[in-house]
Amino acid sequence: MRPMKSVVTAIAVCVGLTAGLASASAAEAATTLTCLTKAKAVKTALNGNTNSKKYNDAKKQARYGLSYCSNGLFERGVAHYEAALKMLGTS
């Protein structure tokens, strides 16, 4: 009976690890999607506000956003995209 308990425990551990990895991938995908969504919103805002006094600063924030998101620092990237949108008055 003892070997059966070990097998059940091993299976439970494997299932737990698999579920944890799946949820981490889902969170990462959502964050990546957020970066892409914000990048598109900033691009649209920049195209529609070329005469804004803060256009160059917003464009700089957009570049920072792209850099952070490209390097996997999604939260920082989104924060820069949001700063750009705020500068352009479209947050």
VMD Tcl script that builds the backbone (N, CA, C; Angstrom):
set m [mol new atoms 273]
animate dup $m
set s [atomselect $m all]
$s set {name element resname resid chain x y z} {
  {N N MET 1 A 0.816 -1.189 0.000}
  {CA C MET 1 A 0.000 0.000 0.000}
  {C C MET 1 A 0.866 1.261 0.000}
  {N N ARG 2 A 2.022 1.185 0.591}
  {CA C ARG 2 A 2.915 2.346 0.676}
  {C C ARG 2 A 3.327 2.863 -0.707}
  {N N PRO 3 A 3.712 1.980 -1.671}
  {CA C PRO 3 A 4.093 2.482 -3.002}
  {C C PRO 3 A 2.952 3.231 -3.691}
  {N N MET 4 A 1.725 2.813 -3.464}
  {CA C MET 4 A 0.580 3.475 -4.095}
  {C C MET 4 A 0.443 4.912 -3.578}
  {N N LYS 5 A 0.703 5.115 -2.293}
  {CA C LYS 5 A 0.624 6.449 -1.700}
  {C C LYS 5 A 1.685 7.361 -2.315}
  {N N SER 6 A 2.865 6.815 -2.560}
  {CA C SER 6 A 3.941 7.591 -3.179}
  {C C SER 6 A 3.590 7.983 -4.607}
  {N N VAL 7 A 2.973 7.078 -5.344}
  {CA C VAL 7 A 2.571 7.353 -6.718}
  {C C VAL 7 A 1.517 8.453 -6.748}
  {N N VAL 8 A 0.542 8.366 -5.860}
  {CA C VAL 8 A -0.519 9.373 -5.797}
  {C C VAL 8 A 0.074 10.737 -5.437}
  {N N THR 9 A 1.003 10.760 -4.506}
  {CA C THR 9 A 1.652 12.015 -4.107}
  {C C THR 9 A 2.436 12.602 -5.277}
  {N N ALA 10 A 3.156 11.786 -6.003}
  {CA C ALA 10 A 3.933 12.252 -7.151}
  {C C ALA 10 A 3.022 12.831 -8.230}
  {N N ILE 11 A 1.905 12.176 -8.473}
  {CA C ILE 11 A 0.954 12.667 -9.471}
  {C C ILE 11 A 0.381 14.012 -9.036}
  {N N ALA 12 A 0.053 14.137 -7.758}
  {CA C ALA 12 A -0.500 15.396 -7.241}
  {C C ALA 12 A 0.500 16.532 -7.396}
  {N N VAL 13 A 1.755 16.261 -7.123}
  {CA C VAL 13 A 2.799 17.287 -7.271}
  {C C VAL 13 A 2.924 17.705 -8.735}
  {N N CYS 14 A 2.935 16.749 -9.639}
  {CA C CYS 14 A 3.039 17.060 -11.075}
  {C C CYS 14 A 1.862 17.896 -11.554}
  {N N VAL 15 A 0.668 17.543 -11.124}
  {CA C VAL 15 A -0.522 18.295 -11.519}
  {C C VAL 15 A -0.437 19.717 -10.981}
  {N N GLY 16 A 0.006 19.866 -9.745}
  {CA C GLY 16 A 0.144 21.188 -9.147}
  {C C GLY 16 A 1.147 22.050 -9.885}
  {N N LEU 17 A 2.284 21.481 -10.237}
  {CA C LEU 17 A 3.296 22.233 -10.974}
  {C C LEU 17 A 2.800 22.627 -12.360}
  {N N THR 18 A 2.128 21.720 -13.029}
  {CA C THR 18 A 1.599 22.012 -14.358}
  {C C THR 18 A 0.575 23.128 -14.299}
  {N N ALA 19 A -0.295 23.098 -13.316}
  {CA C ALA 19 A -1.310 24.152 -13.168}
  {C C ALA 19 A -0.651 25.488 -12.880}
  {N N GLY 20 A 0.390 25.484 -12.067}
  {CA C GLY 20 A 1.096 26.721 -11.753}
  {C C GLY 20 A 1.766 27.317 -12.974}
  {N N LEU 21 A 2.387 26.491 -13.785}
  {CA C LEU 21 A 3.031 26.979 -15.001}
  {C C LEU 21 A 2.014 27.494 -16.001}
  {N N ALA 22 A 0.886 26.834 -16.110}
  {CA C ALA 22 A -0.151 27.270 -17.035}
  {C C ALA 22 A -0.694 28.630 -16.636}
  {N N SER 23 A -0.905 28.850 -15.343}
  {CA C SER 23 A -1.422 30.139 -14.911}
  {C C SER 23 A -0.384 31.232 -15.101}
  {N N ALA 24 A 0.902 30.919 -14.929}
  {CA C ALA 24 A 1.951 31.911 -15.161}
  {C C ALA 24 A 1.988 32.295 -16.637}
  {N N SER 25 A 1.828 31.347 -17.531}
  {CA C SER 25 A 1.816 31.646 -18.957}
  {C C SER 25 A 0.611 32.495 -19.327}
  {N N ALA 26 A -0.526 32.214 -18.724}
  {CA C ALA 26 A -1.724 33.001 -18.999}
  {C C ALA 26 A -1.546 34.434 -18.525}
  {N N ALA 27 A -0.922 34.630 -17.365}
  {CA C ALA 27 A -0.687 35.977 -16.854}
  {C C ALA 27 A 0.277 36.724 -17.758}
  {N N GLU 28 A 1.306 36.038 -18.228}
  {CA C GLU 28 A 2.278 36.672 -19.110}
  {C C GLU 28 A 1.622 37.081 -20.427}
  {N N ALA 29 A 0.792 36.208 -20.973}
  {CA C ALA 29 A 0.120 36.513 -22.232}
  {C C ALA 29 A -0.788 37.727 -22.073}
  {N N ALA 30 A -1.490 37.812 -20.948}
  {CA C ALA 30 A -2.371 38.956 -20.713}
  {C C ALA 30 A -1.559 40.234 -20.609}
  {N N THR 31 A -0.410 40.177 -19.988}
  {CA C THR 31 A 0.430 41.354 -19.840}
  {C C THR 31 A 1.027 41.750 -21.186}
  {N N THR 32 A 1.420 40.790 -21.967}
  {CA C THR 32 A 1.921 41.066 -23.305}
  {C C THR 32 A 0.815 41.699 -24.151}
  {N N LEU 33 A -0.377 41.172 -24.025}
  {CA C LEU 33 A -1.514 41.726 -24.750}
  {C C LEU 33 A -1.781 43.166 -24.320}
  {N N THR 34 A -1.653 43.438 -23.027}
  {CA C THR 34 A -1.836 44.798 -22.533}
  {C C THR 34 A -0.803 45.734 -23.147}
  {N N CYS 35 A 0.425 45.292 -23.237}
  {CA C CYS 35 A 1.480 46.102 -23.869}
  {C C CYS 35 A 1.111 46.415 -25.318}
  {N N LEU 36 A 0.682 45.405 -26.042}
  {CA C LEU 36 A 0.335 45.606 -27.449}
  {C C LEU 36 A -0.850 46.549 -27.607}
  {N N THR 37 A -1.841 46.402 -26.734}
  {CA C THR 37 A -3.022 47.262 -26.789}
  {C C THR 37 A -2.652 48.710 -26.505}
  {N N LYS 38 A -1.839 48.925 -25.465}
  {CA C LYS 38 A -1.414 50.287 -25.110}
  {C C LYS 38 A -0.539 50.891 -26.212}
  {N N ALA 39 A 0.326 50.086 -26.804}
  {CA C ALA 39 A 1.193 50.584 -27.875}
  {C C ALA 39 A 0.358 51.082 -29.052}
  {N N LYS 40 A -0.681 50.340 -29.386}
  {CA C LYS 40 A -1.558 50.744 -30.488}
  {C C LYS 40 A -2.299 52.038 -30.144}
  {N N ALA 41 A -2.761 52.146 -28.898}
  {CA C ALA 41 A -3.469 53.357 -28.463}
  {C C ALA 41 A -2.543 54.574 -28.520}
  {N N VAL 42 A -1.291 54.390 -28.104}
  {CA C VAL 42 A -0.324 55.495 -28.134}
  {C C VAL 42 A -0.018 55.892 -29.573}
  {N N LYS 43 A 0.142 54.917 -30.437}
  {CA C LYS 43 A 0.421 55.216 -31.845}
  {C C LYS 43 A -0.718 56.037 -32.449}
  {N N THR 44 A -1.951 55.645 -32.171}
  {CA C THR 44 A -3.114 56.377 -32.668}
  {C C THR 44 A -3.139 57.788 -32.094}
  {N N ALA 45 A -2.864 57.910 -30.788}
  {CA C ALA 45 A -2.863 59.224 -30.140}
  {C C ALA 45 A -1.755 60.114 -30.699}
  {N N LEU 46 A -0.598 59.549 -30.942}
  {CA C LEU 46 A 0.507 60.337 -31.511}
  {C C LEU 46 A 0.146 60.819 -32.916}
  {N N ASN 47 A -0.439 59.944 -33.707}
  {CA C ASN 47 A -0.820 60.334 -35.063}
  {C C ASN 47 A -1.885 61.426 -35.070}
  {N N GLY 48 A -2.738 61.444 -34.055}
  {CA C GLY 48 A -3.807 62.430 -33.999}
  {C C GLY 48 A -3.449 63.714 -33.283}
  {N N ASN 49 A -2.265 63.766 -32.692}
  {CA C ASN 49 A -1.867 64.941 -31.906}
  {C C ASN 49 A -0.470 65.419 -32.270}
  {N N THR 50 A -0.177 65.493 -33.540}
  {CA C THR 50 A 1.173 65.875 -33.965}
  {C C THR 50 A 1.529 67.315 -33.593}
  {N N ASN 51 A 0.523 68.154 -33.320}
  {CA C ASN 51 A 0.793 69.548 -32.975}
  {C C ASN 51 A 0.826 69.788 -31.471}
  {N N SER 52 A 0.719 68.736 -30.681}
  {CA C SER 52 A 0.721 68.867 -29.225}
  {C C SER 52 A 2.077 69.380 -28.736}
  {N N LYS 53 A 2.045 70.225 -27.713}
  {CA C LYS 53 A 3.293 70.735 -27.128}
  {C C LYS 53 A 4.106 69.610 -26.502}
  {N N LYS 54 A 3.434 68.574 -26.071}
  {CA C LYS 54 A 4.113 67.458 -25.412}
  {C C LYS 54 A 4.322 66.273 -26.344}
  {N N TYR 55 A 4.217 66.499 -27.632}
  {CA C TYR 55 A 4.342 65.416 -28.614}
  {C C TYR 55 A 5.683 64.691 -28.479}
  {N N ASN 56 A 6.785 65.443 -28.429}
  {CA C ASN 56 A 8.111 64.813 -28.360}
  {C C ASN 56 A 8.312 64.055 -27.060}
  {N N ASP 57 A 7.805 64.608 -25.954}
  {CA C ASP 57 A 7.904 63.902 -24.675}
  {C C ASP 57 A 7.069 62.619 -24.700}
  {N N ALA 58 A 5.890 62.690 -25.287}
  {CA C ALA 58 A 5.029 61.511 -25.390}
  {C C ALA 58 A 5.682 60.450 -26.277}
  {N N LYS 59 A 6.317 60.894 -27.341}
  {CA C LYS 59 A 7.001 59.956 -28.237}
  {C C LYS 59 A 8.164 59.274 -27.503}
  {N N LYS 60 A 8.851 60.026 -26.654}
  {CA C LYS 60 A 9.941 59.458 -25.860}
  {C C LYS 60 A 9.390 58.409 -24.891}
  {N N GLN 61 A 8.260 58.709 -24.257}
  {CA C GLN 61 A 7.631 57.755 -23.347}
  {C C GLN 61 A 7.203 56.484 -24.105}
  {N N ALA 62 A 6.733 56.667 -25.321}
  {CA C ALA 62 A 6.337 55.513 -26.142}
  {C C ALA 62 A 7.554 54.635 -26.458}
  {N N ARG 63 A 8.688 55.256 -26.721}
  {CA C ARG 63 A 9.910 54.478 -26.979}
  {C C ARG 63 A 10.328 53.703 -25.729}
  {N N TYR 64 A 10.212 54.357 -24.568}
  {CA C TYR 64 A 10.514 53.662 -23.314}
  {C C TYR 64 A 9.561 52.485 -23.116}
  {N N GLY 65 A 8.296 52.714 -23.400}
  {CA C GLY 65 A 7.300 51.648 -23.276}
  {C C GLY 65 A 7.653 50.462 -24.145}
  {N N LEU 66 A 8.015 50.735 -25.377}
  {CA C LEU 66 A 8.406 49.667 -26.299}
  {C C LEU 66 A 9.629 48.919 -25.786}
  {N N SER 67 A 10.604 49.661 -25.303}
  {CA C SER 67 A 11.827 49.043 -24.806}
  {C C SER 67 A 11.547 48.119 -23.621}
  {N N TYR 68 A 10.787 48.613 -22.655}
  {CA C TYR 68 A 10.477 47.789 -21.484}
  {C C TYR 68 A 9.642 46.564 -21.861}
  {N N CYS 69 A 8.614 46.763 -22.672}
  {CA C CYS 69 A 7.769 45.631 -23.065}
  {C C CYS 69 A 8.566 44.604 -23.865}
  {N N SER 70 A 9.463 45.065 -24.704}
  {CA C SER 70 A 10.280 44.157 -25.511}
  {C C SER 70 A 11.228 43.325 -24.657}
  {N N ASN 71 A 11.582 43.854 -23.491}
  {CA C ASN 71 A 12.491 43.148 -22.597}
  {C C ASN 71 A 11.772 42.396 -21.481}
  {N N GLY 72 A 10.459 42.265 -21.614}
  {CA C GLY 72 A 9.696 41.477 -20.654}
  {C C GLY 72 A 9.290 42.213 -19.392}
  {N N LEU 73 A 9.568 43.508 -19.328}
  {CA C LEU 73 A 9.180 44.308 -18.162}
  {C C LEU 73 A 7.861 44.998 -18.479}
  {N N PHE 74 A 6.813 44.183 -18.539}
  {CA C PHE 74 A 5.525 44.618 -19.058}
  {C C PHE 74 A 4.884 45.739 -18.236}
  {N N GLU 75 A 4.937 45.626 -16.915}
  {CA C GLU 75 A 4.307 46.650 -16.086}
  {C C GLU 75 A 4.949 48.018 -16.296}
  {N N ARG 76 A 6.259 48.048 -16.369}
  {CA C ARG 76 A 6.963 49.312 -16.613}
  {C C ARG 76 A 6.639 49.852 -17.998}
  {N N GLY 77 A 6.595 48.973 -18.968}
  {CA C GLY 77 A 6.266 49.396 -20.326}
  {C C GLY 77 A 4.883 50.015 -20.407}
  {N N VAL 78 A 3.910 49.367 -19.793}
  {CA C VAL 78 A 2.540 49.883 -19.789}
  {C C VAL 78 A 2.490 51.230 -19.078}
  {N N ALA 79 A 3.253 51.379 -18.006}
  {CA C ALA 79 A 3.276 52.663 -17.280}
  {C C ALA 79 A 3.778 53.789 -18.183}
  {N N HIS 80 A 4.776 53.511 -19.003}
  {CA C HIS 80 A 5.297 54.529 -19.929}
  {C C HIS 80 A 4.278 54.832 -21.032}
  {N N TYR 81 A 3.611 53.805 -21.524}
  {CA C TYR 81 A 2.569 54.041 -22.521}
  {C C TYR 81 A 1.449 54.901 -21.937}
  {N N GLU 82 A 1.069 54.625 -20.699}
  {CA C GLU 82 A 0.016 55.414 -20.058}
  {C C GLU 82 A 0.469 56.863 -19.852}
  {N N ALA 83 A 1.745 57.048 -19.523}
  {CA C ALA 83 A 2.277 58.407 -19.368}
  {C C ALA 83 A 2.194 59.156 -20.702}
  {N N ALA 84 A 2.500 58.470 -21.780}
  {CA C ALA 84 A 2.416 59.093 -23.100}
  {C C ALA 84 A 0.978 59.493 -23.419}
  {N N LEU 85 A 0.044 58.611 -23.125}
  {CA C LEU 85 A -1.370 58.928 -23.376}
  {C C LEU 85 A -1.826 60.120 -22.530}
  {N N LYS 86 A -1.372 60.171 -21.296}
  {CA C LYS 86 A -1.735 61.275 -20.417}
  {C C LYS 86 A -1.180 62.597 -20.947}
  {N N MET 87 A 0.051 62.575 -21.438}
  {CA C MET 87 A 0.657 63.781 -22.004}
  {C C MET 87 A -0.124 64.309 -23.192}
  {N N LEU 88 A -0.682 63.382 -23.938}
  {CA C LEU 88 A -1.448 63.770 -25.127}
  {C C LEU 88 A -2.927 64.038 -24.806}
  {N N GLY 89 A -3.280 63.848 -23.543}
  {CA C GLY 89 A -4.656 64.130 -23.129}
  {C C GLY 89 A -5.665 63.100 -23.597}
  {N N THR 90 A -5.207 61.865 -23.808}
  {CA C THR 90 A -6.120 60.827 -24.313}
  {C C THR 90 A -6.153 59.604 -23.398}
  {N N SER 91 A -5.732 59.753 -22.163}
  {CA C SER 91 A -5.698 58.598 -21.256}
  {C C SER 91 A -7.107 58.187 -20.961}
}
mol reanalyze $m
mol bondsrecalc $m
mol representation Tube
mol addrep $m
